[in-house]
Amino acid sequence: MGKQARNSRREVERAAAAAALLRSRHRRRLLPFLIAAAVVVVGAALALPLVLTSGGGSTSMLAGLQVFVEHDHTHVAGTVTYDRSPPAGGAHSAVWQNCGIYDEPVKNENAVHSIEHGAVWVTYRPGLSSTTVAHLQEFARSHLTGTQGYLLLSPYPGLRSPVVASTWGASLVLDGPGDPRLAAFVARYAGGGQGGEPGGECTGGTGSPII
């Protein structure tokens, strides 16, 4: 091999070594950013199930919470067939149900308009003991002021569970008035903007609550 060829080979080797060193330094500079990005992605992945399960509350206090997206805010006349019982969003009457305590069933279509305004609708199975109903009414009475009135309590014919709490896009099956998740649900949602109309009225509509 001639001198010129050897020099040329050395130049190529030095250039390759310099390029490798530059790539190594570049990787070392990027490493902290790659680690940080990985931490963010993993954290988001871990947080997503919690948000979907709890709707912003703790999983321990809102275990069993069902949340979903409901886009239909149409005002309609007449009866609506809902995909959930009790309904927790969807097309509804143009007139909302006045919030408060009822000892008779109320219409789905009016109650759904109330939950669109941010109300929590607590329904219970007819036939529960008078003591249980009294406890539910006392719970509702004690929370009506604290939630600025955004609470609706009524019996619901055909309800399979003792008590169900519903609002726009969320519902929770409960064991009864003593279930601590009831208070947690009300604290989380009553008067909130989950229905897209925060601050909407919950009086001046239809219905005459006993309280």
Secondary structure by P-SEA (a helix, b strand, c coil): ccaaaaaaaaaaaaaaaaaaaaaaaaaaaaaaaaaaaaaaaaaaaaaaaaaaaccccccccccbbbbbbbcccccccccccccccccccccccccccccccccccccaaaaaaaaaabbbbbbbcccccaaaaaaaaaaaaaccccccccbbbbbbccccccbbbbcccbbbbbcccccaaaaaaaaacccccccccccccccccbbbbcc
